[in-house]
């Protein structure tokens, strides 16, 4: 029998296979509403969640896993595979200055915030380049303006930041107390 003859007919396509294929080839996470559009017959959220749970189970123990992040569902390499995958692309990840990371943390934990709020918390002026760096990574965005004189822009984090941190929601960020304890522990070492 030829390879073409072994191909599944459209009537034989299982929703689980369709969802799996879409998630494997998609460059970005897919939301439930996007996944619902794939099938010939509409699936309920419950049915879709069941299929996703089955897929996650099917992929357990492999080099990739099905994960839910803020923007939806995606396949990604397991963290323990990263050292091997880095061999394919030996470039070092970008390093961010302390000022960039402090600014990002302030926005993440106090959003929405203005540039003035950030400067008040940090105690120093915020360079435009810092905000541009965070915006170019699509980690922050302007979500409005504060109703005060000058109408300063309000900054907040994006779903892209959560996706890049492998989080579903801001509530999954460690608490400020946990971060403080880690910093104290690092300083003691």
Secondary structure, DSSP 8 states (H G I E B T S, - for coil): --HHHHS--GGG--HHHHHHHHHHH-SS-B-HHHHHTTSSS---HHHHHHHHHHHHHHTTTSSEEEEEETTEEEEEE-GGGHHHHTTTS--------HHHHHHHHHHHHH-SB-HHHHHHHHSS---HHHHHHHHHTTSEEEEEE-SSTT--EEEEE-HHHHHHTT-SSGGGS--HHHHHHHHHHHHH-
